[in-house]
């Protein structure tokens, strides 16, 4: 089965960090471009970052310098390390590739 499964969300205080995982099955992530998105309460979908098949990355201005996406080819898994989290980062985060997205994982930033 072709799927993406995210995990690692939770409740974190402002200024804290979380690392999300996105495990792929049914295809090889190193052959694909994987994107991270989020959707906050009452907001539209926001693209955050992409990791390309060659391993290069690209980030939205809103998270550049705070978020880092990486890939472990052996585990067929992508990661999104999120640092210096802010309340406005509260959202459901998910990974996606062409025609496929995960179910998402909730991140709540609150004191």
N, C-alpha and C positions, 0 to 999 in steps of 0.2 A: 504494500500500500504506500502510495506517495503522500507524505504528510510532513508538516512542521509542528513541533511541539515546544512551546515556550515554558520556562519556569524561572523561579528566582525572585519573583515580585514579593512585595510585602510592605510593611509600615516602617518608615525610616524618618528620623528627625532632620530638619533642615541642616544642611551642611554635611550630611552623611553620605554614604556610598552604598550602592547595590550593584551586583553583577547579574544580568539576565543571561539565560542560556536558550538557545534555539537548536533543537536536535532535529536533523533531517533524516528521513528514511525514504527509500524508493528512488533516490537519485543522488548524485554526487555533488556536494556543495562546491567543490573546487572547480567544477565545470560551469558554475552558475553565478549570476549576480544576485546577492541576497540583500534585501532592504529592511531596515527597521522603521516602524511607524509607531505613532501613538495617537490615541484619541481621548482627550480630556472630557470631563463632564460638560455637556452643552457645547462642545467644540467639534469642529470637523477633523478629519484625519490630517495628521502632520507627518511629513517625511522627516526622518532624523538622520539617517546614515545609510550608506551603501558600502558593501564590500564586493569587489569585482573578482572575476575568476582568476585574474593575475595576482590578486592579493592587495591591490591598491584600495584605498578607501576615500570616501567623500562624506562631508558632514554639513548639516544645516547650520546656519549662522547661530541659531538659538542654542545649540549644544556644542559647537566647536570649542575645543579646549577643555570641556568638561566630560564628554562622552567619548569612549574609544570602542570601536568594534574590531574584533579579531576572529580568527577562524582556526579550528583544529581539524585538519584534514583527516587525521587518523580516527577521530571520533565523529567525523561528519557533523560537526557542531559549530555554531557561531556563538559569540558572546558579545554582550553590550555592557561594558563597564561604565557606570554612571557615578560621577563624583560631584561633590559640592551641590547636592540636590536641593531644589527650591520647592516651595509649595506649588508653584505653577507647573512643576514637572509631574504632578499627580495626574495619572491617566492609565488607561489600559495600553500596554505595550505589546506589539506583535511583530513578528518577522514575516517576510513574504518574498516570493519570487514569482515568475510569470505564471499566472493562473492559480496560484496556491498561496494560502496564508494560514498561519496558526490560529489557535483559539484566543491567544492573548494571555497576558498575566498582569494583574493589577499592581500598580505602584502608587502608594500613598505617602506623601511627604507632609508631615505634620508634627508639631510639638505637643 
